[in-house]
Amino acid sequence: MIGCKTRKCAFGLLMALAISNLSGGSATAADPAPSRYGERWVYGSANLQVNQSADDLIALIQRAGRAGYTGVVLTDYKFNILDRVIDNYFRNVERVKAAAVKARIELIPAVFSIGYSNGILAHDPNLAEGLPVVDQPFVVKNRVAVLDSQSVPSFRNGNFEVYEPQTTELPTVASSVDWYRGWRDHLGFAIVSLCLPKT
């Protein structure tokens, strides 16, 4: 038996087991007649902790099988937190797997979602990469480095400012790109001539 003493290790093992169980063996039935398209997948998003969501996914799998699809790309936020789900989740996973085998549909779990990584970061927020900071002075006190307060940029007044227009006329520009190019501060409104109706 493999032992894990850390939360990260346990999470990794759970992810590996879940992925192998979801994707392994779901296409054991005889291969369907060749299609004009080699693989035909449909996207399915589910919350397999909820019975109704699993039922809806099973209906999608059945419909996809009848329509000649070969796979379902399955996403569920809880793929990221399998060590925190209730037992009902895994019962629903088994129901979905059985439906996929019957419909001759391969389940393709979508895991390690980089853009939406809250579930991954829930295990270790230090996995988030920050923006690089160059030439920022730090002061070390008692073996702890802190930002040098003299060099930290500050807001001029720290509040929202009341907008006071300089004119009631809006400038007209050829395109949004022309108006915004190279600008880093507040930019007022403008009329974009490319968006005006042609007369």
N, C-alpha and C positions, 0 to 999 in steps of 0.2 A: 504494500500500500504506500502511496506517495503521501508524505506529510508536509503540511504547510504551517509555519509559525507566524507568518505575517499576513496582514489583510490583502496586500498587493498580490502575494502568491496565491491566496485562496481565490481572489477575484480572477486572476489569470487562468487558473484551472477551471473555474466555473464557466468562463467565456469559451475556452477550448472545448469543454464537454458539450456545452449547448450548441455551439456551431457545428461540431461533428455530428451531434444527434439530429439537428435540423436538416443539414444538407445530406447526410449519409443515408442511403437506402430509400430515398423517397421516390425513385424512379425504377422500381424493381419489376413492374409489369412489362409485358412485351412492348417493344418500341412501336409507336404509331406509324402509319404509312408516311413515307417521305413527303415533306412539305416543300413548297416552292421556296420557303424561307427556312433556313437551317434551325434556328432557334427563335421562338416567339414567346416573349415574356410579357407579363403584365405586372404592374406595380400594386402592391397591397400594403397599406399601413394599418396596424392593429394595436390594440392594447389587450394582450392575451391574458391579462389578469381578470378581465371582465368577460363573463360567459357570452353575453350578447355580441361583443366584439369578435370573439372566436367564432361564433355562429355565422356572423356576417362574412368573415374571412373564408370559412368553409364553403359558404354559398358561392363566393367569388371563385374559389378553386374549382368547384364543380362546374361552374359556368365556363371557366377558362378551358377546362379539360374538354368539354363538349364542343367548344369553338376551335379546338386544335392548337391551343397554346401549349408550350412545352415547359414553362417555368413561371413561378411567381417570385418576384423580388420582394422580400418581406422586410418591413421595417417596424420596429417596436422600440420605443425609448428604453424599455426595461432590459433590452439586450445588454445595456451598459451597467445595469445594477442587478444582475441575477442573484447576487448574494443577499439581496434585500427584499426579494419578492416572496409572496405567500405560496403555499403548496398548490393552491388552485391554479396558479400560473402554469406549472409544469403539467398538470392534468390537461389543461387546454392545449398546451404544446403537443401532447400526445394525440389529442383529437385532431388537430390540424395536420399532423404528420400522417395519420391514418387516412384522412381525406385526400391528401396529396398522393399517397400510394395508390389509392383506388382510382383517382382521376388521371394517373400517370403524369403527374406534374412534379417537377423538381422544385424544391424550396431553396431559394437563394437568400440567405439572411444578410441584410445590410448592416454591417457592424463597423465600429471605429469611425463614427461620423465626426469628421474634423471640424466642419463648419458649426455644428451644433454639439459641442463637446461637454455640455454640463454633466452628463452622466459619467463621463470618463473623469472629469475633474472632481466629481463628488468623492472619488477614492483618493485623489491626491492633487490638490489645487496647484502644487508646485510644478505640475506638468505643463501649465500654461506658460507660453513663451511671451516675455515682455518685449517691448520695443527697446532697441539698443540705446543707451545713453552714453554720449561721448563727452569727455572733458568736464564731467560733473564732479566738483570737489566734495569730498566727504571728510568728516571729522571723526576720529576714532577716540572714544572714551570708554574706559572699562571693557575693552576688547569688543566693543560694538561700534560699527560704522554707521553714522547718521549723515544725512545731507547737511552740507554747510549752509546754515540759514542765511548767511550774507549773500550767497550766490543764487538762491532760489528765486525765480521770477515771481512777481506778484501782480495782482490786478490793480489797475490805477485807482478805481473807486470801489470795487467790490460789489457793485449793484447794477441792476438793469438801468438803462438810460431811457429817458422819455425821448421818443423820436420827434424831432422838429424838422419838418421838411424845409429845404432851402427854396423850393419852388413848387408850384402846382403842376408844372409841365413834366411829363415823363420823357426821358431821352429815348430815341429810336435807334436801335442797333440792328445789324444784319443778322446776327445769330447769337444764341446763348454763349457759345464758345468765345465769340469776340468780346462779350460783356464780362465774362468771368475770368478770362485768361490772365494769369499772373496776379490775381487779386487774393489777398490773405485776410482782409479785414471785412467789416460789415459792408455790404454792397446793396445799394438801393434798387428799387424796381426799375424796369425798362420795358419798352415795347419792342418785341422781337419781330422784325418785318417779315421774316420767313413764315411766321405763324399767322399773319394777317390774311383774311380772305381775299382772294384775287377778284378784282372788280373789272 
